[in-house]
Amino acid sequence: MSLEGRVALVTGGSRGIGRAIVEALAADGAKVAFVYNSNSAAADDVVRSLKENGHEVMAIQADVRSKEAADKTVAAVVEAFGSLDILVNNAGIVKDDLLLRMTPEKWQDVIDTNLTSVFNFCQAATQQMMSQRYGRIINMSSVAADVSNPGQANYAASKGGVEGFTRCVATELAKRNITANAVAPGFIETDMTEAVVGSFGKEIKKKIPVRRLGQPSDIANAVLFFAQEASSYVTGQILKVDGGLTLGGI
């Protein structure tokens, strides 16, 4: 278990991709804390399942849009586990609408949840990681940053921002042995993407060279690579995990 002795924090860790990431990090030996917004039943289920298998895990309810909540969460993790080595910014929402109908609230909610939260938690975690002279930051982007979908101006803007932010942070922190990378999922089978895929599932699969939707475990495996020592010479990179969707072939 290459992450034995490491401490990880995952935002949006109670369901879907986030839960798969939490489980993968724990299975590789890390002590894992995760943030959830409101679904305490789902969070409790993750904690129960992992503790039954002998893993150290804790759930923290917090609004990732709040800088104060991010600071308090990081402090709680360090107090409980003694350090913070891996940060995975996974929390995200979708509130699609065409530009002419998009309300300022829909715009701001997506920007704050998907992008501002990344700033909040990266800034909160950086001081601890710099003092340790070690850290792994993994941010969740999306192929929506590169492939335009009508009705997703807010979502695409948030994910494009995540990618630019990740590259800049990687440059700033590299000398302190802290890497920052991002994973950009394509169509992954989760509750959140079900509304987007809907009845167009068969048509979408035809556009994906591997002819299937991705699984949360596909994203968790990519995150695991960035969290491990095997990726210590990789920073500022965006890894597309999309079955070839963005290759642009026929």
C-alpha positions as CSV (number, residue, x, y, z in Angstrom):
1,M,0.0,0.0,0.0
2,S,2.0,3.0,-1.3
3,L,-0.1,5.6,0.6
4,E,0.3,4.0,4.0
5,G,1.0,6.8,6.5
6,R,-0.4,9.5,4.2
7,V,-3.4,11.7,5.0
8,A,-5.9,12.6,2.4
9,L,-8.8,15.1,2.2
10,V,-11.5,14.7,-0.5
11,T,-14.3,17.3,-1.1
12,G,-17.6,15.9,-2.3
13,G,-16.7,12.5,-1.1
14,S,-20.0,10.9,-0.1
15,R,-21.3,9.8,-3.5
16,G,-20.4,8.9,-7.1
17,I,-16.9,9.8,-8.2
18,G,-16.0,11.2,-4.8
19,R,-16.9,8.1,-2.9
20,A,-14.9,6.0,-5.4
21,I,-11.9,8.3,-4.8
22,V,-12.2,8.0,-1.0
23,E,-12.4,4.2,-1.2
24,A,-9.4,4.0,-3.5
25,L,-7.2,6.2,-1.3
26,A,-8.2,4.2,1.8
27,A,-7.6,0.9,0.0
28,D,-4.1,2.1,-0.8
29,G,-3.3,2.8,2.8
30,A,-4.2,6.5,3.4
31,K,-6.1,7.9,6.3
32,V,-9.0,9.7,4.6
33,A,-11.2,12.6,5.6
34,F,-14.0,13.7,3.2
35,V,-16.3,16.6,3.0
36,Y,-20.1,16.3,2.3
37,N,-22.7,19.0,1.9
38,S,-26.0,17.7,3.2
39,N,-26.5,14.0,2.6
40,S,-25.5,12.7,6.1
41,A,-27.0,9.2,5.4
42,A,-24.6,8.8,2.4
43,A,-21.7,10.1,4.4
44,D,-22.4,7.7,7.3
45,D,-22.6,4.8,4.9
46,V,-19.1,5.6,3.5
47,V,-17.7,5.8,7.0
48,R,-19.3,2.7,8.2
49,S,-18.3,0.7,5.1
50,L,-14.6,1.7,5.3
51,K,-14.3,1.3,9.1
52,E,-15.7,-2.2,8.8
53,N,-12.8,-2.9,6.5
54,G,-10.3,-1.5,9.0
55,H,-9.6,1.9,7.4
56,E,-9.3,5.2,9.2
57,V,-11.8,7.7,7.9
58,M,-13.8,10.7,9.0
59,A,-16.6,12.7,7.5
60,I,-16.9,16.5,7.8
61,Q,-20.1,18.5,6.9
62,A,-19.1,21.8,5.3
63,D,-20.1,24.2,2.6
64,V,-17.1,24.2,0.2
65,R,-18.1,27.7,-1.0
66,S,-17.0,29.1,2.3
67,K,-13.4,30.0,2.9
68,E,-14.0,29.8,6.7
69,A,-15.4,26.3,6.3
70,A,-12.4,25.3,4.3
71,D,-9.9,26.6,6.9
72,K,-11.8,24.9,9.7
73,T,-12.0,21.6,7.8
74,V,-8.2,21.5,7.1
75,A,-7.5,22.3,10.7
76,A,-9.8,19.5,11.9
77,V,-8.0,17.0,9.6
78,V,-4.6,18.0,10.8
79,E,-5.7,17.8,14.4
80,A,-7.2,14.4,13.9
81,F,-4.6,12.7,11.7
82,G,-1.5,14.8,12.3
83,S,-0.9,16.0,8.7
84,L,-2.4,16.6,5.3
85,D,-0.6,15.1,2.4
86,I,-3.2,14.8,-0.3
87,L,-6.0,17.2,-1.3
88,V,-8.6,16.2,-3.8
89,N,-11.0,18.9,-4.8
90,N,-13.9,16.9,-6.2
91,A,-17.0,18.8,-5.1
92,G,-19.1,20.0,-8.0
93,I,-22.6,20.8,-9.3
94,V,-24.4,21.2,-12.6
95,K,-27.0,23.9,-13.2
96,D,-27.4,24.0,-17.0
97,D,-29.4,26.5,-18.9
98,L,-29.0,28.5,-22.2
99,L,-27.2,31.8,-21.8
100,L,-30.3,33.9,-22.4
101,R,-32.2,32.1,-19.7
102,M,-29.4,31.6,-17.2
103,T,-30.0,33.4,-13.9
104,P,-27.2,35.1,-12.0
105,E,-27.9,32.6,-9.2
106,K,-27.2,29.6,-11.5
107,W,-24.0,31.2,-12.7
108,Q,-22.7,32.0,-9.3
109,D,-23.7,28.8,-7.6
110,V,-21.7,26.7,-10.2
111,I,-18.7,29.1,-10.1
112,D,-18.6,29.1,-6.3
113,T,-19.0,25.4,-5.9
114,N,-16.8,24.2,-8.7
115,L,-14.1,26.8,-8.8
116,T,-14.0,29.0,-5.7
117,S,-14.1,25.9,-3.5
118,V,-10.8,24.8,-5.2
119,F,-9.2,28.1,-4.3
120,N,-10.6,27.9,-0.7
121,F,-9.2,24.4,0.0
122,C,-6.0,24.8,-1.9
123,Q,-5.2,28.0,0.1
124,A,-6.2,26.3,3.4
125,A,-4.1,23.2,2.7
126,T,-1.0,25.0,1.3
127,Q,0.4,26.2,4.5
128,Q,0.4,22.8,6.1
129,M,1.9,21.2,2.9
130,M,4.6,23.8,2.6
131,S,5.7,23.3,6.2
132,Q,5.9,19.6,5.5
133,R,7.6,20.2,2.2
134,Y,5.3,17.6,0.7
135,G,1.9,17.7,-0.9
136,R,-0.3,16.3,-3.7
137,I,-3.1,18.5,-5.0
138,I,-5.6,16.9,-7.4
139,N,-8.4,19.1,-8.8
140,M,-11.4,17.8,-10.7
141,S,-11.9,19.4,-14.1
142,S,-14.0,18.1,-17.0
143,V,-13.8,17.7,-20.8
144,A,-16.4,20.4,-20.8
145,A,-13.5,22.8,-20.4
146,D,-12.5,21.8,-24.0
147,V,-15.7,20.5,-25.6
148,S,-18.6,23.0,-25.9
149,N,-22.0,21.9,-24.8
150,P,-25.0,24.2,-25.2
151,G,-26.4,25.3,-21.8
152,Q,-23.2,24.8,-19.9
153,A,-21.5,28.2,-20.0
154,N,-21.3,28.3,-16.3
155,Y,-20.0,24.7,-15.9
156,A,-17.5,25.1,-18.8
157,A,-16.2,28.4,-17.3
158,S,-15.8,26.8,-13.9
159,K,-13.8,23.9,-15.2
160,G,-11.7,26.0,-17.5
161,G,-10.9,28.1,-14.5
162,V,-9.9,25.0,-12.5
163,E,-7.4,24.0,-15.2
164,G,-5.8,27.5,-15.4
165,F,-5.7,27.6,-11.6
166,T,-4.0,24.2,-11.4
167,R,-1.2,25.1,-13.8
168,C,-0.5,28.4,-11.9
169,V,-0.5,26.7,-8.5
170,A,1.7,23.9,-9.8
171,T,4.3,26.5,-10.8
172,E,4.2,28.3,-7.4
173,L,4.4,25.2,-5.2
174,A,6.9,23.0,-7.1
175,K,9.9,24.1,-5.2
176,R,8.3,22.9,-2.0
177,N,7.8,19.4,-3.3
178,I,4.1,20.0,-3.8
179,T,2.5,18.9,-7.1
180,A,-0.8,20.1,-8.5
181,N,-2.6,18.3,-11.3
182,A,-6.1,17.9,-12.6
183,V,-8.3,15.0,-13.8
184,A,-10.8,15.8,-16.6
185,P,-13.5,13.2,-16.7
186,G,-15.7,12.6,-19.8
187,F,-19.1,11.0,-19.4
188,I,-19.1,9.0,-16.2
189,E,-22.0,7.0,-14.9
190,T,-23.1,8.9,-11.7
191,D,-26.3,10.5,-10.3
192,M,-25.1,13.9,-11.4
193,T,-24.5,13.0,-15.1
194,E,-27.6,11.0,-15.4
195,A,-29.6,14.2,-16.0
196,V,-27.1,15.2,-18.7
197,V,-26.9,11.9,-20.4
198,G,-30.6,10.9,-20.0
199,S,-32.2,9.4,-23.1
200,F,-29.2,10.4,-25.3
201,G,-27.0,7.6,-23.7
202,K,-26.8,5.5,-26.9
203,E,-25.9,8.4,-29.1
204,I,-23.2,9.6,-26.6
205,K,-21.6,6.2,-26.5
206,K,-21.3,6.2,-30.3
207,K,-19.1,9.4,-30.0
208,I,-16.8,7.7,-27.5
209,P,-14.1,5.6,-29.2
210,V,-14.2,2.9,-26.4
211,R,-18.0,2.8,-26.8
212,R,-18.9,3.0,-23.2
213,L,-19.5,5.5,-20.4
214,G,-16.8,5.7,-17.8
215,Q,-17.1,4.4,-14.2
216,P,-16.3,6.3,-11.0
217,S,-13.4,3.8,-10.5
218,D,-11.8,5.0,-13.8
219,I,-11.5,8.5,-12.3
220,A,-10.4,7.2,-8.9
221,N,-7.6,5.3,-10.5
222,A,-6.3,8.5,-12.2
223,V,-6.5,10.4,-8.9
224,L,-4.6,7.5,-7.2
225,F,-1.8,7.9,-9.7
226,F,-1.4,11.6,-9.0
227,A,-1.5,10.9,-5.2
228,Q,1.3,8.3,-5.3
229,E,5.0,8.7,-5.5
230,A,4.9,7.3,-9.0
231,S,3.8,10.8,-10.2
232,S,6.3,12.9,-8.3
233,Y,7.8,14.3,-11.5
234,V,4.4,15.2,-12.9
235,T,2.9,18.6,-12.1
236,G,0.6,21.1,-13.8
237,Q,-1.0,18.5,-16.0
238,I,-4.6,17.9,-17.0
239,L,-5.3,14.2,-17.5
240,K,-8.4,13.5,-19.7
241,V,-10.2,10.3,-18.7
242,D,-12.8,10.2,-21.3
243,G,-12.6,7.0,-23.4
244,G,-11.1,9.1,-26.2
245,L,-14.1,11.5,-26.5
246,T,-11.9,14.5,-27.0
247,L,-9.7,13.0,-29.7
248,G,-12.0,14.5,-32.3
249,G,-12.2,11.4,-34.6
250,I,-15.2,10.1,-36.6
